[in-house]
C-alpha cells in the first residue's frame, strides 16, 4: 500500500481545488523520483500551504507557480453561489458523475431551477439528461454540441405487415434517401432545397455565411454516433383523437439526428466565446454563459435557433423523400428536439430552459422517447410537471461509455439479440449495441409522473453510421 499511486481524490483531501494545479501535481507524482507515497503527500501539502517557498525547487517549482497563478485568477472569477436544490428522477440508476455536474450547474449565479432525468449520464458542462433554467442567460454547453438534435416520427397509412412483405424494398428506401456520418453530404446535383436556407440569419456574420454551403450539402443527411433512421411498427391500443389515428398497428418511420456540421461549428465557436467573456472557476468552466442582454448573447440565440430550424428541415427532407418512395399517405407526424434552450414561463417568471438530452413535456405536448436499436420507443404526451421543469428523458441513456462498450461487448451477443427481435441492422458499431444502454422500461417507470404513453414503437429496420463517427 505504501507505493499506491496518488490520485486526484488524495490531493482534494489535502485541500487542492479542481483546477489546473491539480493536474500539474499529478504530473509531478507520475515521476515519483524515489519518494514514498507518504513523502510525496507531505510535499504536496507543504507546497499548497506555502507555494512561495518552493519557487526555486527543482521538482515542485512548476506546481508552486501554478498555485500562485490560480490565486491570482481566483480574484477575477465570477463567484459561484451555494448549491441549490434540483429534482432527480430515477436517482438510483444515475451515475455519481452526472449528479456532481448538476450540482455544479446549480451554483451558477444565473441558475434558478434544475432537474435530472432518469436517463442522465455524465457529459460536458450540463450532464446528458440535465435540465437547467436560468435568468436571462444562455449556456452554449447547456444546449450541447449538436444544437437542435431531435426526434421525428411519421405514421403512414400502411399496415404493420408491410414491413415483412416489403423488407428488401424498405432497406433500399433508407439507403437511397439519406447519408450517414460526420462530414457526409450530397453533391450539388443531388442536393435538396428548403426555405431554411433562405433565412436572413445566414447573413448575420462571416461565420454563418461561411457555413451556408456546407449546410446545403448536408441538408437531409444524418449524423454519426447514436443517430439513426429506422422503420418499425407503431402500436396504438386506443384511438388518439388529437393525432387522428385509430387504434391499431402501422408502419412508421423514426429518425434521430441534429444540425450536423452547422450546429457543431456554431457550438464550438460560441462555447469558446462564452469562456472568454464569462470567467468561471475551473470546475464550472464548461458552463460559461452569455447574457441575453449583450450582443454576443443575442447572436448566439439567433444562431442556435437557426441551427434548430435547420435540424428540423433535415428531418423534413428525409421524411418527405421516404413518403414519396413509399407512395403512402402520412396519418400523423410528431417531432421534438432535445438539445436546445427555450424561453418559457416557470413559476411565474420567464426563464431560459436548457434541455441537454431531455424531451419537452409541458401539459399536452407530444414527444418521442426512443429506447435502443433492439428495444421499444414511446410516443408520449407531457403532463406538465413543474418540478421537472416540464421535461422528460430523451431516451434510455447510456449504461456504459463508448470505449467500454467497444472493449467489453461481443458482436455475437448483439447478433443474437437482433435475430431474436427480428431486427435488421445496417451500419453501427458495438458502441451502439443495446447492451450499452439502460433498460428503457426502467427509465419510463421512473417518469410516470412526467408523461403519458400514447403508443409503442418497435424498430425493425435500423440504419446507423458505420464509420465510427461521433456526431451525436
N, C-alpha and C positions, 0 to 999 in steps of 0.2 A: 504493500500500500504506500510505502514511503515515496516511490517514484511515480505514483499515479499522476497522469497528466493534469495540469491545472486547466480549468475551463472557465468560460465566461461567468458562470454562476459563482465560482470561487472568488473571482475578482469583484463581482457585485456585492458579495457578502463582506468584502473588505471596505466597501464604500465607493467603489468606482461607479460612474454613471454609464448609461448606454450611449456612448459616443465613440468618436474615432480613437480616443486614448485607450479604450478597452481593446480595440484591435491592435494597436501598437504594442500593448503589454503582452497580448497573446503571441504576437510575432516574436518578441524577445524570448518568451517562455519556450518556444519551439527549439531554441538553441540550447537551453538549459545550462550550458557552459560549466558543467561539473557540479553545479549546486543541487542540493536535495530539494524536494518539493517544499519542505518547511522553510528552507533558506530563501527560496525564490518568493514564497508568500511573504516572508518577513521584509524582503527588499521591496516588493510591490507596495506593501503597507507603508514603508518608510518614505518611498518616493511620493506616494499620494499625499502624505502628511506634510512633506516639505520638499516640493519639487526643485526649488531654487538651489538646494544643497547638492543636487545631482546634475547640474547643468554642464559640469566638466567630466562627469563619469563616463568612461568608455562604453559601458554596457547600457546604462539607463538614461543617457543623455537625451535620446530621441523621445523617450516616454516623458521625461521632465518637461521638455519643450512643448510637447503636445498637451500636457496637463495645464500648463500656463496659458497656452493658446485657447484652450477650452474655457478657462476662467475669464479671459477677455471677451470671448464670443458670448458667454452666458449673459453678459450685461446688455447685449444687443438683441437677444432673442425675444420674441413675443411670449409673454408669460402665459403659462397654462393655468387652468383653474382646477379646483378639486374635482375628482372623478364624480360624474353624475350617474344617476340610475338609468338603466336601459332594460328593456324586456328581452327575455330569451325563451325561444320555443324549441322544445326537444333538447334541452341542455345536456342531458346525459349522453347524447350522440354527437356532441360538438367538441372538437379538439381544443385544448387549452390555448394554443396559439391564436386561434380566431377570437376567443374571448378576451385575451390580452390586447389584441389590436382594437377591439371595440371599446375597451376601457380607455385606451389612449385617445381614441376619437372623441370620447365624451369629455375629455379635458380641454378641448379646443375652446377658446373664448367665444366662438360663434355657435357652438353646439347647443341645441335646445332639447332634442329628444333623440333616442336611438332604439333600435331593435335588431335582434339577431334571429334569422330564420333557421328552421331545423335542418336545412341542407348546408349550413355555413361551414366554411373551412378557411384556412389561412391564405391570405393573398398579399398584395402590396397596398399600403395605405389602409383603406377600409378592407375588412375581410370579405371574401366572396360570401354573399348571403347577408351582408350588412346593410342596414337602412339607417341613414343619419339625416336629421332635419336641422338646418342651420338658419341663422338670421342674416339675410341679405348677403350671403357669401356662397360661392360655388367652389368645390374641390375637384380639380381635374381627375385625380386618382380616386376620388369618391365615385366618379362616374365610371371610370375604368378605361383601359386601353382601347377596347373595341366599343366605341361610342355607339349607342343605339342598337346594340345586339338584341335580337328579338326572335320571337316565335311567330309563325304564321300557319294557319290551318285552313285548308279548303275541303269542303264536304261536297262530293259530287253525287249526281242522281244516278249512280251505278251501284248495284248490289255488291255485297262482300264477296260473292262468288266470282266476280270479275277478276279478282286477284289471282286465283288459282287457274282460271281459264285463260288468262292472257298474261301470265307471269313473264315470259320472254319479251313480249312487246313492251311491258311496263319497265323492264330493265333498260331497254333501248331508249325509252322516253326520258328517263332520268339522265342517262349518259349524253343524250343529244341536247338537253335543254339548259345545262349549266356546266361550269368548270369549277374545280376544287383546288384549294391550296393557296398558300401565301404567294403573292405575285402573279397569280393566274389572271388572264384577261382575254378578251376577244380582239381579233384583228378588225381593222376599220370596216371591212365589208360585211362583217357579221355582228357588228355592234347594234344594240337596241337603242331606241330613243325614249326619252321620258321628260316630262315637264320639270323634274327636279334639276336637270342640268341647266335650265334657264333661270334659276333663282339668282337674284341680284347679289346674294351673299358671296357667290363665287368671285365677284369683283371687289370684295371688301378689302383685300390686301394681297400682297405679292405671293404669299404662301398659298392662299386658296386659288389664286389664278394659276399657279404652277401645278396644282393638283387636279385641275378640271379634266385634262385629257386622260389622266390615269383613272379618274372616277368614271369617265365614259367607257373606257376599255373594260373596267371591272363591273360595270352595271349588269346585274343579273348573274353574277358569279357567287360562289360560296367559299367561306374561309376554310382554314385547316383546323387542327385540334378537334374539339368536340362538335364542330358544325356539321350539319347533315341535311340531306334531302331524302325523304322516305315515304313510300306508300304503305298504307296499313288499313286496318278495319276500325271504324269508329262505331261504337255501340251506344245507342240511347235507349235506356229502359223505359223512359217516358217521353212523350211529345214535349218539345220545348217551344212554347208559343213565341217567345222573343226572337228565337232564331228562325222559326217557321219550319222546323224539322220534325217529322213524325218519328215515333218510336220505331226502332229497327237498327239494322246494321248497314253501313255504307262504305264504299271506297273513299278514302281520304288521303290527302297529301299534307305532310307536315314538314316544315323547313325551319332550320335554326341557323342563323348567320347574322352578320352585322355590317359595319360600314367599311369593311375591307381596308385597303391601304390609305384611303382618305382619312378614316377615323383614327387609324394607328398613328399617322403622321401628325394629325392635329393634337392627339392626346400627348404625344411626346413633346411637341413644341410648347403647349400651354402648361404642361407639368413643370418643365424647366423654367418657364417664365414665372409661374407661381412660386417656385422655390427661390427665385431671385428676389421677388418682391415681398414674400412672406417668410421671414426667417423664424423658423420654429426649432425647438430643441431636437436633438438627434433622433430621439425615439418617435417623434411626430413629424419628421421632415417630409414624409410621403403624403402627408395630409395638408400640405401647403395650399392655401385658399386664395381666391381672387374676390375682392369686394365688388359687388354688382353696381356700386356707385362710382366705379372707376371705368376708364376707357378700356383697360385690359379685361376687366370682368365682363363688360358688355360684349367685347369682341369674342371672348371665349363662348359666351352664352349663344351668340348668333352662330358661331362655327359649330357648336355642339348640336344645335337644332337643325342645322343643315345636314350634319352627319346622320342625325336621326331620320330625317326625311329621306336621305339617300339610302339608308339601310332598308327602310320600308319599300322604296322603289325597287331595290334589288329583289326582294321577295315578290313584289307585284309582277315583275318581269318573268320570274321563274314560274309562278303560278299560272300566269296567262299563257305562257308557252305550253305548259303541260295541259291546261284545259283545251287548248286548240288541238293539240295532238290527240287527245282523247276523244274529241268531238262531243264532249259532255257539257251538261249544264251544271253550274255551281249552285247548290242549295243554300250554302252559307259560307262565310269566311270570317274567321276570328284572328286577331293579331294583337300582340302586345310586346313592348320592349322591356328589357330588364337590366340594362346598363345605361342609366340616364339620370338627369336631375329635372325635377318639375317644380313649378311654383304652385303650392297647394295651401289651402286653409287647414290648419290643425289647431285644435283647442282655442279657436277664436283669433288666431293670428296667421298672417301669410308667411310661410317658410319655404326654404329651398329644400326639397326632399330628394336626397340621393338614394337611389336603389342600385347597388352594385351586385348584380346577381340576385335580384328579388323582383317578384311579379306584382304590379299594381293590383290591389284588391279592395278598392273602395266599394261601397254598397252598390250591387248591381253590375259592377264592371266585370266583363268576361276576360279570361286569360287561359293560357295553356301551360301546364306544368309537365314536362316530359320526364320519363324515367331514364332508361338506357336503351341501347340497341336491342336488348332482349327482355325489356320489362315495359309495362304499360305506361302511357302518359295519360293526363287527365285534362278534360275541358272543364273549367271551373267558373263559378260566379262569386265575386267577393262579397263578404259580409260587412265590410266597413268597420273593422275594429280599430279604435283609436290607439290602443296600446301597441299594436303592431305598426302603427303609422300607415294604416290602410295598405298593408303589404302581406305577401305570402312568399313561399320558396319559389325559386326559378327552375328547380329540378330536383334530382335525388341528392346531388352533391358528392364530391369525391371522398372516397374512403381511404384511398392511398394516393401518393404522389405519382406523377407520370413515370419518374425514374424507377420507383419501387415496383410499379405495375409491370414495366418492361423487364425488370430483373427477376421478378418472382412468379409472374403468371405464365401459364403454359398454353401454347396455341392449341394443343389437343383438347384442353378443357373448354376453351372458347368455342371450338368447332362443335363439341358435343352439346353445349348449351344451345347454340344456334340451330343445330339439327333437331334437337328436342322441341324447340319452339317453332320450327318450320320457318326460319328466318334466313333470307338470302342477304349476305353482306358483301358489298363491293367497296374495296378500299379499307381504310382504318388500320391502326396498329394496336399492339397489345395495351398501349396506354389508355385506349378507349374501351377495353373489354368491360363487360357488365360487372365483373367481379371487382373492378376498381372503384365502383360506386356504392353508395349507401343503398339500403333497401328502400325503394320508393314508397312502399306501403307503410313502413315505419315513419317516414317523413310526412306522409299525408295524415297519418294518425295524430301526429304532433300539432297539426294545424287545422283541426276540425272546427275550431272557433273562428278561423280566418276565411275559409272558403267552403262553398257547397260544390260537390261534384255533379256535373251535368251529364257527362259521357266519358267513356273509356276508350283510349286509342291504343291499338295493338300493332306495333310495327311488324312489317313482313318483308319489305324490300328496302334495304338501307344502303345509302351511298354516302361515303365519307372520304376525305382526302387520304391518299395513300403515300404521300411524300414526306411524312414526318413533320410537316409544317405546324406551327403553333399559333396561328392567327385566331385565337379564341379569347 
